[in-house]
């Protein structure tokens, strides 16, 4: 299956499902540098991760969420699975 960012069936849902980051504090490194921490959610309201991570720490969880969205979209709007995304095999 294609990555959700390259799947034409995901063009609409990608606009609804956006990663939202909410600042929830900061952490200090051993050398005193301060790094902000975030909680994350989906703009569509069907996923959230209240864990306090640096910004990049939420990308993997959001990608897994979007993979689940893509699977739901493909089950309801995609071509039949027996064609394996090959339009030349469609009747």
Secondary structure, DSSP 8 states (H G I E B T S, - for coil): ---TTT-GGGHHHHHH--EEEEEEEEEE-TTS-EEEEEEEEETTSS-EEEEEE-GGGGHHHHHHHHHHHHHHHHHHHS--GGGTT-GGG--
